[in-house]
Amino acid sequence: MAEFSPVFTARKFKDHAVVAYECACGCTPMAHVYQGSAEAGHEHCCCGRVHFAGLEPMPQMEAYLAQRRIEGLDEGLSYAFGDAEVQAPWGGTLAVAYALPHGAGLAEPEHDHDHHEHAH
């Protein structure tokens, strides 16, 4: 299993914060977090990595992944979990929880966008 230690950043965007990292697949997944909201923002990258940010993100991420398993979306997969903190644009910190999938049937992601220039 590849090591996954993302460096999260938070920046102000309009009336909320965006917590993002640069994924190894080339994407920049962004979780939108609203100050004072009990709902953690999240994004599930095309390669299967997921992160939640905000108030108590780990239980919200675990519930999200449990629901995906019930729906048959992550068959044969398990996840390695981690957590981090970032400075919130309004002061203080934001908690971040993340998960890296591994297991049977994990294929290279199918992209509907291109991250790299191809040599011709």
Backbone as CSV, one residue per row, in Angstrom:
resi,resn,N_x,N_y,N_z,CA_x,CA_y,CA_z,C_x,C_y,C_z
1,MET,0.841,-1.173,0.000,0.000,0.000,0.000,0.891,1.242,0.000
2,ALA,0.559,2.192,-0.840,1.324,3.438,-0.928,1.078,4.291,0.308
3,GLU,2.100,5.010,0.703,1.972,5.929,1.838,1.127,7.129,1.405
4,PHE,0.256,7.564,2.273,-0.624,8.690,1.970,-0.584,9.649,3.150
5,SER,0.217,10.673,3.032,0.313,11.701,4.067,0.108,13.063,3.420
6,PRO,-1.140,13.381,3.100,-1.399,14.634,2.385,-1.102,15.850,3.241
7,VAL,-0.730,16.919,2.583,-0.551,18.211,3.230,-1.794,19.039,2.914
8,PHE,-2.603,19.251,3.912,-3.858,19.980,3.730,-3.632,21.480,3.893
9,THR,-4.368,22.249,3.117,-4.368,23.699,3.237,-5.814,24.165,3.351
10,ALA,-6.007,25.291,4.013,-7.344,25.876,4.100,-7.245,27.319,3.652
11,ARG,-8.206,27.725,2.847,-8.237,29.122,2.416,-9.677,29.601,2.426
12,LYS,-9.822,30.889,2.600,-11.159,31.482,2.598,-11.677,31.537,1.168
13,PHE,-12.930,31.167,0.988,-13.590,31.247,-0.306,-15.001,31.756,-0.061
14,LYS,-15.277,32.965,-0.503,-16.577,33.605,-0.284,-16.915,33.575,1.200
15,ASP,-17.961,32.822,1.587,-18.409,32.804,2.987,-17.998,31.537,3.734
16,HIS,-17.017,30.798,3.207,-16.608,29.556,3.848,-15.134,29.269,3.581
17,ALA,-14.661,28.145,4.104,-13.278,27.725,3.879,-13.257,26.529,2.939
18,VAL,-12.189,26.422,2.181,-11.966,25.264,1.329,-10.709,24.569,1.854
19,VAL,-10.871,23.299,2.244,-9.748,22.491,2.725,-9.385,21.538,1.597
20,ALA,-8.135,21.655,1.130,-7.719,20.905,-0.057,-6.333,20.306,0.134
21,TYR,-5.989,19.390,-0.775,-4.644,18.837,-0.857,-4.410,18.448,-2.304
22,GLU,-3.154,18.265,-2.665,-2.825,17.803,-4.009,-2.669,16.299,-3.961
23,CYS,-3.575,15.595,-4.607,-3.590,14.133,-4.603,-2.514,13.598,-5.546
24,ALA,-2.019,12.416,-5.246,-1.005,11.776,-6.088,-1.521,11.514,-7.500
25,CYS,-2.844,11.428,-7.671,-3.403,11.160,-8.999,-3.429,12.409,-9.865
26,GLY,-3.159,13.578,-9.254,-3.158,14.820,-10.011,-4.327,15.740,-9.714
27,CYS,-5.342,15.246,-8.999,-6.491,16.069,-8.640,-6.167,16.950,-7.434
28,THR,-7.013,17.916,-7.195,-6.943,18.739,-5.985,-8.316,18.695,-5.326
29,PRO,-8.606,17.633,-4.547,-9.919,17.520,-3.899,-10.119,18.629,-2.875
30,MET,-11.346,19.162,-2.824,-11.657,20.287,-1.948,-12.905,19.992,-1.119
31,ALA,-12.786,20.156,0.206,-13.926,20.043,1.111,-14.334,21.453,1.508
32,HIS,-15.590,21.780,1.345,-16.106,23.113,1.669,-16.654,23.095,3.098
33,VAL,-16.103,23.972,3.940,-16.434,23.986,5.367,-17.019,25.351,5.729
34,TYR,-18.183,25.318,6.379,-18.839,26.545,6.819,-18.649,26.721,8.318
35,GLN,-18.191,27.894,8.723,-17.927,28.176,10.123,-19.183,27.949,10.953
36,GLY,-19.048,27.170,12.038,-20.163,26.901,12.939,-21.066,25.764,12.514
37,SER,-20.857,25.200,11.329,-21.706,24.105,10.852,-21.293,22.785,11.499
38,ALA,-22.280,21.969,11.858,-22.003,20.643,12.419,-21.697,19.635,11.318
39,GLU,-21.981,19.997,10.063,-21.745,19.083,8.945,-20.354,19.327,8.367
40,ALA,-19.538,18.282,8.366,-18.196,18.377,7.786,-18.316,18.372,6.264
41,GLY,-17.509,19.197,5.612,-17.446,19.163,4.160,-16.576,17.999,3.732
42,HIS,-16.789,17.490,2.525,-15.966,16.371,2.074,-15.861,16.329,0.557
43,GLU,-14.875,15.576,0.103,-14.770,15.242,-1.317,-14.133,13.878,-1.441
44,HIS,-14.644,13.103,-2.376,-14.157,11.764,-2.680,-13.450,11.852,-4.024
45,CYS,-12.144,11.701,-4.031,-11.356,11.846,-5.249,-11.653,10.710,-6.233
46,CYS,-11.359,10.931,-7.490,-11.593,9.923,-8.528,-10.796,8.641,-8.268
47,CYS,-9.681,8.738,-7.528,-8.836,7.567,-7.265,-9.278,6.805,-6.017
48,GLY,-10.315,7.280,-5.334,-10.844,6.570,-4.181,-10.481,7.158,-2.836
49,ARG,-9.504,8.071,-2.809,-9.154,8.719,-1.547,-10.277,9.685,-1.179
50,VAL,-10.517,9.815,0.113,-11.597,10.680,0.582,-11.100,11.493,1.772
51,HIS,-11.595,12.736,1.887,-11.302,13.515,3.085,-12.523,14.325,3.501
52,PHE,-12.646,14.477,4.806,-13.697,15.273,5.432,-13.015,16.328,6.281
53,ALA,-13.588,17.504,6.375,-13.018,18.573,7.186,-14.143,19.322,7.888
54,GLY,-13.874,19.752,9.116,-14.850,20.501,9.881,-15.008,19.916,11.262
55,LEU,-16.212,20.005,11.795,-16.503,19.527,13.136,-16.654,18.000,13.136
56,GLU,-15.850,17.333,13.935,-15.891,15.869,14.074,-15.937,15.156,12.722
57,PRO,-14.910,15.322,11.912,-14.942,14.734,10.567,-14.813,13.209,10.541
58,MET,-14.092,12.595,11.490,-13.883,11.144,11.429,-15.186,10.360,11.524
59,PRO,-16.074,10.614,12.513,-17.319,9.834,12.535,-18.193,10.079,11.309
60,GLN,-18.163,11.297,10.760,-18.946,11.573,9.559,-18.375,10.815,8.361
61,MET,-17.044,10.746,8.265,-16.423,9.998,7.172,-16.704,8.507,7.318
62,GLU,-16.609,7.995,8.536,-16.891,6.569,8.763,-18.332,6.228,8.390
63,ALA,-19.282,7.099,8.727,-20.687,6.868,8.369,-20.866,6.891,6.850
64,TYR,-20.192,7.831,6.186,-20.241,7.940,4.720,-19.721,6.658,4.071
65,LEU,-18.568,6.171,4.551,-17.979,4.959,3.969,-18.827,3.727,4.287
66,ALA,-19.451,3.683,5.469,-20.346,2.573,5.814,-21.552,2.557,4.878
67,GLN,-22.091,3.730,4.565,-23.227,3.814,3.651,-22.821,3.355,2.250
68,ARG,-21.623,3.734,1.807,-21.134,3.281,0.501,-21.032,1.758,0.466
69,ARG,-20.560,1.157,1.552,-20.439,-0.303,1.605,-21.823,-0.947,1.503
70,ILE,-22.804,-0.393,2.221,-24.177,-0.906,2.162,-24.698,-0.850,0.732
71,GLU,-24.362,0.235,0.019,-24.825,0.409,-1.357,-24.000,-0.384,-2.364
72,GLY,-22.991,-1.115,-1.905,-22.173,-1.939,-2.796,-21.159,-1.165,-3.609
73,LEU,-20.854,0.073,-3.196,-19.955,0.921,-3.979,-18.475,0.650,-3.709
74,ASP,-18.164,0.060,-2.566,-16.761,-0.170,-2.201,-16.488,-1.649,-1.969
75,GLU,-17.128,-2.511,-2.755,-16.987,-3.952,-2.574,-15.519,-4.375,-2.691
76,GLY,-15.055,-5.135,-1.709,-13.689,-5.646,-1.719,-12.649,-4.657,-1.226
77,LEU,-13.069,-3.454,-0.827,-12.125,-2.439,-0.376,-12.128,-2.316,1.141
78,SER,-10.995,-1.949,1.671,-10.913,-1.477,3.050,-10.139,-0.170,3.003
79,TYR,-10.152,0.550,4.100,-9.542,1.877,4.130,-8.552,1.998,5.278
80,ALA,-7.464,2.699,5.025,-6.536,3.128,6.066,-6.902,4.570,6.388
81,PHE,-7.014,4.889,7.680,-7.480,6.202,8.111,-6.357,7.049,8.697
82,GLY,-6.511,8.357,8.588,-5.587,9.301,9.199,-6.324,10.570,9.557
83,ASP,-5.663,11.425,10.338,-6.267,12.702,10.668,-5.204,13.790,10.699
84,ALA,-5.665,15.022,10.610,-4.768,16.179,10.561,-5.552,17.395,11.042
85,GLU,-4.849,18.512,11.124,-5.479,19.794,11.423,-4.904,20.837,10.485
86,VAL,-5.723,21.839,10.155,-5.255,22.981,9.367,-5.729,24.251,10.045
87,GLN,-5.027,25.337,9.775,-5.434,26.637,10.292,-6.681,27.100,9.541
88,ALA,-7.716,27.453,10.285,-8.939,27.972,9.677,-8.717,29.428,9.290
89,PRO,-9.288,29.874,8.179,-9.107,31.264,7.756,-9.688,32.265,8.750
90,TRP,-10.616,31.843,9.598,-11.232,32.729,10.579,-10.595,32.594,11.956
91,GLY,-9.469,31.862,12.045,-8.779,31.654,13.309,-9.067,30.274,13.863
92,GLY,-8.171,29.782,14.685,-8.337,28.442,15.224,-7.946,27.400,14.194
93,THR,-8.384,26.169,14.425,-8.038,25.072,13.521,-9.288,24.354,13.047
94,LEU,-9.127,23.636,11.954,-10.156,22.745,11.425,-9.608,21.329,11.469
95,ALA,-10.417,20.408,11.951,-10.035,18.998,11.965,-10.263,18.400,10.584
96,VAL,-9.363,17.489,10.192,-9.456,16.808,8.909,-9.315,15.311,9.155
97,ALA,-10.142,14.519,8.513,-10.025,13.060,8.525,-9.889,12.617,7.079
98,TYR,-9.046,11.607,6.838,-8.871,11.134,5.468,-8.741,9.617,5.443
99,ALA,-8.987,9.042,4.271,-8.948,7.591,4.112,-8.350,7.229,2.755
100,LEU,-7.532,6.184,2.789,-6.896,5.655,1.587,-7.427,4.250,1.345
101,PRO,-8.059,4.011,0.194,-8.601,2.681,-0.077,-7.504,1.701,-0.490
102,HIS,-7.713,0.453,-0.138,-6.856,-0.621,-0.635,-7.665,-1.903,-0.617
103,GLY,-7.262,-2.852,-1.443,-7.951,-4.133,-1.454,-8.243,-4.618,-2.851
104,ALA,-8.978,-5.716,-2.883,-9.305,-6.391,-4.135,-10.142,-5.494,-5.027
105,GLY,-9.842,-5.537,-6.303,-10.650,-4.824,-7.282,-10.345,-3.351,-7.397
106,LEU,-9.322,-2.861,-6.687,-8.984,-1.441,-6.786,-8.180,-1.232,-8.047
107,ALA,-8.789,-0.536,-8.989,-8.157,-0.315,-10.290,-7.702,1.123,-10.391
108,GLU,-6.938,1.408,-11.413,-6.563,2.795,-11.687,-7.841,3.580,-11.941
109,PRO,-7.916,4.794,-11.471,-9.132,5.582,-11.674,-9.350,5.923,-13.139
110,GLU,-10.621,6.012,-13.494,-10.966,6.483,-14.828,-11.208,7.970,-14.727
111,HIS,-10.433,8.729,-15.451,-10.546,10.174,-15.396,-11.430,10.681,-16.525
112,ASP,-12.190,11.722,-16.209,-12.904,12.420,-17.270,-12.222,13.757,-17.537
113,HIS,-10.992,13.890,-17.004,-10.195,15.082,-17.225,-8.726,14.666,-17.281
114,ASP,-7.911,15.523,-17.841,-6.508,15.187,-18.057,-5.628,16.033,-17.151
115,HIS,-4.652,15.384,-16.486,-3.769,16.089,-15.573,-2.387,16.327,-16.153
116,HIS,-1.981,15.540,-17.120,-0.615,15.598,-17.615,-0.604,15.765,-19.141
117,GLU,0.386,16.432,-19.608,0.537,16.537,-21.061,1.120,15.239,-21.566
118,HIS,0.645,14.787,-22.686,1.145,13.554,-23.294,2.149,13.888,-24.394
119,ALA,3.239,13.165,-24.426,4.246,13.369,-25.476,3.747,12.710,-26.758
120,HIS,3.902,13.388,-27.853,3.440,12.846,-29.150,4.619,12.531,-30.028
